[in-house]
Amino acid sequence: MFWKDKVVFLTGASSGIGTALALEIAKRGATLGLLARRAELLQGISVKIEQNGGLARSFTVDITDAKAVTEAAQSLRNEFGKIDVLIANAGIGGNNKETRNLDAEAVTKVINTNLIGAVNTVAAILPQMLERESGQLVAISSLAGFRGLPKSAAYCASKAGMTAFFESVRLDVQHKGVSVTIIQPGFIKTPLTSGREAQMPFLMELEDSIPHFLNAIEKRKKFAAFPWQLAAVVRAGKFFPASLYDKIAGGARFRE
């Protein structure tokens, strides 16, 4: 009954994890505010939710536009009176030549989308949660935020920053009625990981990953990382000396 009558603001809802979460959460009784850039895809998801008896509103917004994000959040609150859960899921992989070559504009785009976009949603939603002394912020981060990986400087930096940002926010709000959940998945079959030739360790099917996300949110976990096998390896790597880590991780080809 966790989701019954809750109002959920979900970013990056037009594909992959965002779409799968939206459909499942709606089945469980929540009202969805769906945010993404691709209007046609977003509207199709809203229609599907409502055809299944759910309730959804779609907002065609670029997550890096702070004013537009704030207006979308306010529109949802105006209609339903509150936002109970923010799921900051919007993100891009930056798996292209320009980003891998550390082109400043390309790297900035990844960081603005993955990190600053999440900051924009928190700024739009947290103040009202604090007023109500109730709410939950959920960050869909990544195991890639633990340490650097080859050809992944922009993505790793954005996810490390996202994790640190939400953890800092949690420390600020932990006694004010608002909980913060940081979820760090490994490799999941989505458009973000498609087209890669290299084998990704412990790659999960999208439908298999969704229960892990929902469990973490419903239990209001502070941190959740999965699959456990990859999470264990990545967490251990956090304590490796730089020379050893460089030898082990330097040959990784996950982005190819």
Secondary structure, DSSP 8 states (H G I E B T S, - for coil): -TTTT-EEEEESTTSHHHHHHHHHHHHTT-EEEEEES-HHHHHHHHHHHHHTT-EEEEEE--TT-HHHHHHHHHHHHHHHS---EEEE-------SHHHHTT-HHHHHHHHIIIIIHHHHHHHHHHHHHHHHT-EEEEEE--GGGSS--TT-HHHHHHHHHHHHHHHHHHHHHTTTTEEEEEEEE--BSSTTTTT--S--TT-B-HHHHHHHHHHHHHTT-SEEEESHHHHHHHHHHTTS-HHHHHHHHTT--TT-
